[in-house]
Structures are given as C-alpha cells and as structure tokens.
Amino acid sequence: AQPGGFHYTNPHLLRFLIEHVWMVERPELLITVTGGAEDFHLPAKRMELLMQGLTEAAKTMDAWFLSGGSDVGIMKHIGEARNKYSIKTPLIGIATWGVVKGRHMMVREPVTQGSPPIRESMAVDYEKATKDMEVLEESRQINGEGAPSKSVNLNHNHSHFIFAHDGSSGEFGAETALRGHLEACMAHSQDATEAVLHSLERQGLGWQGMNITGVQNAARRPASAIPAVCVCVEGGPGTAATVHAAVSNDTPVLLVRGSGRAADLLADAVLADPFNSEEDGGANLAPLRAALIWVKQGMTMERDKSSLSRFASSIPDSPLQGDQQGSGRDENLSASPPDCKAILEQYRLVSEKDKEGAHVRLLEQVVRCVESNLCTVFDLDGDEANSDTLNGALLKCIINGYKRRVEKKTLTQEKRVKRTLRLVVSWGRVDVLQEVLKTLIIDEKNKHSKTVIKSAMQDALVDALGYGFAEIVESLIDFGADLHVLHVDQIQLWEELRLELELEHGATKNASYFASINVAGTNSLPTNLASITLPQVTNLASIT
C-alpha cells in the first residue's frame, strides 16, 4: 500500500480487503495503539494494568487493534497481551515495508500475461527468513562489509499485516499517513463496500476466494460509524507525529501519562493548559507552558517572510536561523525566548541526529494536538489507576471526541447524543451512563434537544434489554426512558424480518414461503414466528 503521492492507496479499498477478502468481521470499536518503536522499560505492574485495560475493552466491544506491527516496544507488548489473555481480537499491523526484516522473502514474482493463474497462497517461513538475515548481516560485519541494516522483525502475535512503501529503505514513518486515513475511513466515512465492488467488477479485478454474493449482501446492509480511539504509550518524535495525524482526522487520543517520553510530553502539555488564561497548569509545568505559548505566538503571526524570520531569530534551534532575518525580535513576542531543546531533553526527546529546527517543529505538533481538544490524559501514577478506570477513560475519550466534532460541525447534535448513549450501553458502563445523562440533561435546555435525548434514551433502552444489562435499564428509566417503546408494530417487524431473510438467503429460495403469508391488515405474526420474545433480563422484576 502506498501512503500518498501518485500511487496513493484508497483507504476504502483497504477496508474492503480486510472485511471481505480476509473476512475479518466488522468491529464495534477501533483501538489504534501508537508508541515506542524501541524497547522501553515500564514496571511490570503498570504494564499489566495497561494491557489488561486495553484487552478488556477489546473483548467487551468486539474491537480491532491497529499497531505498527513490529516486534519491539508497545507493538510487542500488545501482541504478547493478545496471546496471554487468549483473545480473538484482530490485531492488524500497519508497518513500513522498508524496515521489515526478511521482506525479500515475501515478494512474489510478478504474473505476466499468459502465465497460469496462481492457485495457492504463498506461505513464508518468516522466522527462518529473519534468522537467515541475521546470520548474513553478522557475517558481513565480521568481513567489514558495512553496518547492519536498520530493520525490525514483525511480531508473530499479530493476526494480519499491511505494509506501506514509499520507496525508502531503513526509514520509519511511511505508514503514518496511511494509518491515519484508514482510521478516519473506519470512524467517519460511509461504508463504500458497494462502490468498491462495482469498481472491481467494472475493471475485472478481485481476489481469489472472494465471496461475491456475501459482499453484495453486505453492501445492502446499512452500516453505522465505528467509534475509534488512539492510545499513546511512550514513544519518540514519530509518535507525536502519529498523534498529530490522528487528531487531524478527528480521532480522539488517550495519552498514557507515566509511560514516558512523547506520551508524557503531550499529556503534560494538555495538563498545562497553555491557552487558557485562567489556568496555570502548576509550577512544575510552567516552563513547558511558556514554551508552548511562545511557539503558538509564532504560529499565529502573519506568515510573511520578514515576520517569520524575526520570530526564528528569537528561538534557539529554529529552522530559519541563518536565512535573511530581520534586525530584531518582533515586539509582539514574549520577552524571553524558550530553550526548546532543554525542555525536550527533560522528556528524552533529543537526539544527536536531530535536524535543524526539529525541536520547534515537534513543539508545533504538540500545540496543534492541545488545540484540538481531542486528547484525554490517563495517569498511570494516579491514586485510582487500574484496569477498570483505564477502561472507563477509553470510553470517555471517545465521548469527548463526539462532543468536539459537534463543535467543529462535522457531526450533528442528534447523532452525537444517539451514538454516545448507544456506545455507553454496549460498553456496559452504568457509571459513565449516569454521568453522561446528567450532563446532557443539564446542558440541553431547549425543547428540540430534550426530544433528541428522549429518543436516544428509548433506543438505548432497547439495546440494554437486548444485552441484558438490568442496572442500565433501571438507570435509563430513572432518567425518563419510557417502556412503551416495547410495544411492537408487528406488521413492520415482519416486513423487516422478510427483508433480512431475503438478504441472507436470496429472494428466490423464499418466494413461495413469503407468498403464502398475507400480513396486510393483520396484527398477528406467522405461527413459526409467534414464539419470538423480547430478550429476557433475569432480574427485571426489581425495576419499578
């Protein structure tokens, strides 16, 4: 897959591949994990808390995990957690092709015109391939034939892999844009299955073993948006770039404070709240707050060369130093420039290989992440930090994302309320549900909003009954949900069931059966459907 440029890969095509060729069932939640691409130390208790919280959320919500796919850092830990807790959650690695060790073994010779069709899959003994590569590199070093290549192994606990290639070798980051586009496609775009299928059919393209009938049926089904959240653990400048790409695509981000480096920098920046004049963020964060304010001033100045040059002359390590610059510091800037490098050194985000201006550019990305209001902080050192509170923090992070999208007018208030309540109910968190309902009822004063909330609560009540969540049912009724929603329009129900059966089995097979049933003007269901009852909740008797 190509992340951009002339050979840009459409994320809808990738989604089609995952769902209809790999046959990975559509998720109820997308959890994308980003962080250190190198091994990092985190106390065992903290790592256990983190992995347990993420896997519990994945099991609850039938989620997909996305990661960088390599056998180092957070990607290795999430793979090991998937294996340890024996969860079947798909874990899809999106990796840069140019850094994958043993990648030459996964390249098939191109099929030329007249060649026989490929009848079998290409199996690769990846472990053997990587060991052979390591032996080869070691012998080359002994013989003085060059330094080891910059490559990483793939983590064998991942279920699927997508490789992004921009033509480079030994350079990470080619996957960042592609990954962000796929996340946005899953979370915000309408399902394009039918359009992709028509395009493939028109061009005579496809994949071996693809179930065309199944895809056609899936294309007819309405598909709702899939909630997505990015979890940031440790990491370097590349991780900050990934978080920036996520918020740019309106994906909410959970920053795990206490995991180190980029995650801590971003979390501290959010807590410092540099753009709220009523907050100071605490004395410990004062230097970071001042630096972010300074960088923000430069970003919002008039972008002509002279003003930008004067700004550059005031900041150590600016990419514009050495160019034609003004004679003095701009009078609109603060009195003393920050030492960006010194601030980033506190987070171990400075390297001898850093290019000129890298430190300012990193802080600019931090500013944009803070301004997005899409970042939520979870503190591993907090008094109440455990897997349950992490689980709740993930949910609240997604809810915050819905709220911010309404502010940006990319989501209607009605959809926000409905998605929020249905998500909380399916997650099974009665504590979060009560918080959300209290906030909605307090915040929404006008008649239209009350109508929206009422309708959303009725839908949530039906969902809660289906899941068997008695406490949630009770809370919804306490807040005004009405049990009259359980009165069934049987004619409409039967029409919906008939449509569902046609999609499942085809109209021809069931034509004679349907023809024998006359539902017009009757309130009774066919006898073979008379036994259908509402999902039972064993302790509903306690609800008043």
Solvent accessible surface area in square Angstrom, and as a share of the most:
residue,aa,sasa,rsa
1,A,49,0.38
2,Q,50,0.22
3,P,16,0.10
4,G,35,0.33
5,G,70,0.67
6,F,191,0.79
7,H,118,0.52
8,Y,102,0.39
9,T,21,0.12
10,N,73,0.37
11,P,13,0.08
12,H,47,0.21
13,L,65,0.32
14,L,11,0.06
15,R,9,0.03
16,F,4,0.02
17,L,29,0.14
18,I,0,0.00
19,E,13,0.06
20,H,16,0.07
21,V,32,0.18
22,W,82,0.29
23,M,128,0.57
24,V,11,0.06
25,E,154,0.69
26,R,71,0.26
27,P,5,0.03
28,E,101,0.45
29,L,0,0.00
30,L,0,0.00
31,I,0,0.00
32,T,0,0.00
33,V,0,0.00
34,T,8,0.05
35,G,12,0.12
36,G,1,0.01
37,A,46,0.36
38,E,126,0.57
39,D,103,0.53
40,F,31,0.13
41,H,161,0.72
42,L,17,0.08
43,P,58,0.36
44,A,87,0.68
45,K,175,0.74
46,R,69,0.25
47,M,21,0.09
48,E,67,0.30
49,L,27,0.13
50,L,0,0.00
51,M,10,0.04
52,Q,64,0.28
53,G,0,0.00
54,L,0,0.00
55,T,2,0.01
56,E,55,0.25
57,A,0,0.00
58,A,0,0.00
59,K,110,0.47
60,T,67,0.39
61,M,7,0.03
62,D,98,0.51
63,A,1,0.01
64,W,3,0.01
65,F,1,0.00
66,L,1,0.00
67,S,0,0.00
68,G,11,0.11
69,G,0,0.00
70,S,7,0.04
71,D,43,0.22
72,V,31,0.18
73,G,0,0.00
74,I,1,0.00
75,M,16,0.07
76,K,66,0.28
77,H,46,0.21
78,I,1,0.00
79,G,0,0.00
80,E,76,0.34
81,A,4,0.03
82,R,47,0.17
83,N,100,0.51
84,K,125,0.53
85,Y,58,0.22
86,S,94,0.61
87,I,12,0.06
88,K,188,0.80
89,T,10,0.06
90,P,27,0.17
91,L,0,0.00
92,I,0,0.00
93,G,0,0.00
94,I,0,0.00
95,A,7,0.05
96,T,5,0.03
97,W,45,0.16
98,G,2,0.02
99,V,3,0.02
100,V,1,0.00
101,K,25,0.11
102,G,1,0.01
103,R,62,0.23
104,H,104,0.46
105,M,88,0.39
106,M,45,0.20
107,V,95,0.54
108,R,94,0.34
109,E,140,0.63
110,P,109,0.68
111,V,87,0.50
112,T,90,0.52
113,Q,187,0.83
114,G,81,0.78
115,S,44,0.28
116,P,107,0.67
117,P,83,0.52
118,I,61,0.31
119,R,176,0.64
120,E,115,0.52
121,S,99,0.64
122,M,75,0.33
123,A,99,0.77
124,V,47,0.27
125,D,86,0.45
126,Y,47,0.18
127,E,110,0.49
128,K,121,0.51
129,A,2,0.01
130,T,9,0.05
131,K,111,0.47
132,D,74,0.38
133,M,39,0.17
134,E,73,0.33
135,V,100,0.58
136,L,98,0.49
137,E,22,0.10
138,E,105,0.47
139,S,43,0.28
140,R,106,0.39
141,Q,83,0.37
142,I,135,0.68
143,N,101,0.52
144,G,66,0.64
145,E,99,0.45
146,G,41,0.40
147,A,89,0.69
148,P,76,0.48
149,S,65,0.42
150,K,116,0.49
151,S,22,0.14
152,V,23,0.13
153,N,46,0.24
154,L,17,0.08
155,N,1,0.01
156,H,157,0.70
157,N,19,0.10
158,H,12,0.05
159,S,44,0.28
160,H,43,0.19
161,F,52,0.21
162,I,10,0.05
163,F,41,0.17
164,A,0,0.00
165,H,63,0.28
166,D,80,0.42
167,G,59,0.57
168,S,34,0.22
169,S,80,0.52
170,G,13,0.13
171,E,103,0.46
172,F,90,0.37
173,G,38,0.37
174,A,10,0.08
175,E,29,0.13
176,T,28,0.16
177,A,46,0.36
178,L,0,0.00
179,R,12,0.04
180,G,4,0.04
181,H,63,0.28
182,L,1,0.01
183,E,4,0.02
184,A,20,0.16
185,C,4,0.02
186,M,2,0.01
187,A,6,0.04
188,H,59,0.27
189,S,41,0.27
190,Q,164,0.73
191,D,41,0.21
192,A,24,0.19
193,T,5,0.03
194,E,90,0.40
195,A,65,0.50
196,V,17,0.09
197,L,4,0.02
198,H,91,0.40
199,S,32,0.20
200,L,14,0.07
201,E,85,0.38
202,R,179,0.65
203,Q,109,0.48
204,G,66,0.64
205,L,105,0.52
206,G,44,0.43
207,W,87,0.30
208,Q,128,0.57
209,G,79,0.76
210,M,26,0.12
211,N,78,0.40
212,I,66,0.34
213,T,87,0.51
214,G,30,0.29
215,V,2,0.01
216,Q,69,0.31
217,N,26,0.13
218,A,24,0.19
219,A,20,0.15
220,R,147,0.54
221,R,81,0.30
222,P,136,0.86
223,A,37,0.28
224,S,96,0.62
225,A,31,0.24
226,I,6,0.03
227,P,19,0.12
228,A,5,0.04
229,V,0,0.00
230,C,1,0.00
231,V,0,0.00
232,C,0,0.00
233,V,0,0.00
234,E,6,0.03
235,G,0,0.00
236,G,13,0.12
237,P,64,0.40
238,G,50,0.48
239,T,8,0.04
240,A,0,0.00
241,A,32,0.25
242,T,18,0.10
243,V,0,0.00
244,H,43,0.19
245,A,23,0.18
246,A,3,0.02
247,V,7,0.04
248,S,72,0.47
249,N,38,0.19
250,D,17,0.09
251,T,0,0.00
252,P,9,0.05
253,V,0,0.00
254,L,0,0.00
255,L,0,0.00
256,V,0,0.00
257,R,69,0.25
258,G,16,0.15
259,S,6,0.04
260,G,13,0.12
261,R,52,0.19
262,A,1,0.01
263,A,0,0.00
264,D,29,0.15
265,L,0,0.00
266,L,2,0.01
267,A,0,0.00
268,D,12,0.06
269,A,0,0.00
270,V,39,0.23
271,L,78,0.39
272,A,0,0.00
273,D,45,0.23
274,P,5,0.03
275,F,79,0.33
276,N,55,0.28
277,S,112,0.72
278,E,156,0.70
279,E,88,0.40
280,D,98,0.51
281,G,23,0.22
282,G,33,0.32
283,A,92,0.71
284,N,146,0.75
285,L,20,0.10
286,A,49,0.38
287,P,72,0.46
288,L,7,0.03
289,R,36,0.13
290,A,59,0.45
291,A,0,0.00
292,L,0,0.00
293,I,54,0.28
294,W,4,0.01
295,V,0,0.00
296,K,52,0.22
297,Q,52,0.23
298,G,1,0.01
299,M,26,0.12
300,T,87,0.51
301,M,26,0.12
302,E,131,0.59
303,R,129,0.47
304,D,53,0.27
305,K,135,0.57
306,S,60,0.38
307,S,8,0.05
308,L,45,0.22
309,S,3,0.02
310,R,71,0.26
311,F,10,0.04
312,A,2,0.02
313,S,46,0.30
314,S,11,0.07
315,I,1,0.01
316,P,55,0.34
317,D,37,0.19
318,S,5,0.03
319,P,53,0.33
320,L,52,0.26
321,Q,64,0.28
322,G,79,0.76
323,D,70,0.36
324,Q,152,0.68
325,Q,64,0.29
326,G,27,0.26
327,S,131,0.85
328,G,35,0.34
329,R,107,0.39
330,D,13,0.07
331,E,156,0.70
332,N,113,0.58
333,L,10,0.05
334,S,47,0.30
335,A,88,0.68
336,S,84,0.54
337,P,59,0.37
338,P,18,0.11
339,D,73,0.38
340,C,0,0.00
341,K,91,0.39
342,A,41,0.31
343,I,12,0.06
344,L,0,0.00
345,E,89,0.40
346,Q,133,0.59
347,Y,29,0.11
348,R,156,0.57
349,L,7,0.03
350,V,41,0.24
351,S,55,0.36
352,E,183,0.82
353,K,186,0.79
354,D,47,0.24
355,K,160,0.68
356,E,111,0.50
357,G,0,0.00
358,A,27,0.21
359,H,10,0.05
360,V,7,0.04
361,R,105,0.38
362,L,11,0.05
363,L,0,0.00
364,E,33,0.15
365,Q,42,0.19
366,V,0,0.00
367,V,0,0.00
368,R,97,0.35
369,C,1,0.01
370,V,16,0.09
371,E,69,0.31
372,S,29,0.19
373,N,79,0.40
374,L,2,0.01
375,C,15,0.09
376,T,36,0.21
377,V,37,0.21
378,F,16,0.06
379,D,45,0.23
380,L,10,0.05
381,D,85,0.44
382,G,32,0.30
383,D,156,0.81
384,E,134,0.60
385,A,24,0.19
386,N,68,0.35
387,S,21,0.13
388,D,79,0.41
389,T,45,0.26
390,L,0,0.00
391,N,12,0.06
392,G,3,0.03
393,A,14,0.11
394,L,0,0.00
395,L,0,0.00
396,K,85,0.36
397,C,0,0.00
398,I,3,0.01
399,I,22,0.11
400,N,30,0.15
401,G,2,0.02
402,Y,18,0.07
403,K,83,0.35
404,R,56,0.20
405,R,21,0.08
406,V,37,0.21
407,E,96,0.43
408,K,109,0.46
409,K,181,0.77
410,T,68,0.40
411,L,14,0.07
412,T,78,0.45
413,Q,53,0.23
414,E,82,0.37
415,K,107,0.45
416,R,29,0.11
417,V,1,0.01
418,K,50,0.21
419,R,65,0.24
420,T,3,0.01
421,L,0,0.00
422,R,116,0.42
423,L,9,0.05
424,V,0,0.00
425,V,0,0.00
426,S,23,0.15
427,W,9,0.03
428,G,31,0.30
429,R,32,0.12
430,V,37,0.21
431,D,64,0.33
432,V,3,0.01
433,L,0,0.00
434,Q,69,0.31
435,E,86,0.39
436,V,16,0.09
437,L,0,0.00
438,K,114,0.48
439,T,63,0.36
440,L,3,0.02
441,I,81,0.41
442,I,112,0.57
443,D,83,0.43
444,E,24,0.11
445,K,148,0.63
446,N,86,0.44
447,K,172,0.73
448,H,128,0.57
449,S,8,0.05
450,K,120,0.51
451,T,83,0.48
452,V,9,0.05
453,I,8,0.04
454,K,82,0.35
455,S,46,0.30
456,A,0,0.00
457,M,8,0.03
458,Q,18,0.08
459,D,51,0.26
460,A,0,0.00
461,L,0,0.00
462,V,69,0.39
463,D,27,0.14
464,A,0,0.00
465,L,13,0.06
466,G,44,0.42
467,Y,116,0.44
468,G,33,0.32
469,F,66,0.27
470,A,13,0.10
471,E,121,0.54
472,I,4,0.02
473,V,1,0.00
474,E,74,0.33
475,S,8,0.05
476,L,0,0.00
477,I,36,0.18
478,D,107,0.55
479,F,51,0.21
480,G,33,0.32
481,A,8,0.06
482,D,58,0.30
483,L,86,0.43
484,H,101,0.45
485,V,44,0.25
486,L,47,0.24
487,H,153,0.68
488,V,78,0.45
489,D,85,0.44
490,Q,69,0.31
491,I,60,0.30
492,Q,101,0.45
493,L,51,0.25
494,W,3,0.01
495,E,64,0.29
496,E,96,0.43
497,L,51,0.25
498,R,68,0.25
499,L,101,0.50
500,E,72,0.32
501,L,58,0.29
502,E,57,0.26
503,L,18,0.09
504,E,91,0.41
505,H,102,0.45
506,G,31,0.30
507,A,60,0.47
508,T,126,0.73
509,K,154,0.65
510,N,21,0.11
511,A,54,0.42
512,S,89,0.57
513,Y,80,0.30
514,F,18,0.07
515,A,88,0.68
516,S,90,0.58
517,I,36,0.18
518,N,123,0.63
519,V,17,0.10
520,A,79,0.61
521,G,85,0.82
522,T,38,0.22
523,N,121,0.62
524,S,74,0.48
525,L,36,0.18
526,P,21,0.13
527,T,129,0.75
528,N,91,0.47
529,L,28,0.14
530,A,74,0.57
531,S,93,0.60
532,I,91,0.46
533,T,102,0.60
534,L,92,0.46
535,P,68,0.43
536,Q,157,0.70
537,V,13,0.08
538,T,137,0.80
539,N,84,0.43
540,L,59,0.29
541,A,105,0.81
542,S,76,0.49
543,I,30,0.15
544,T,152,0.88
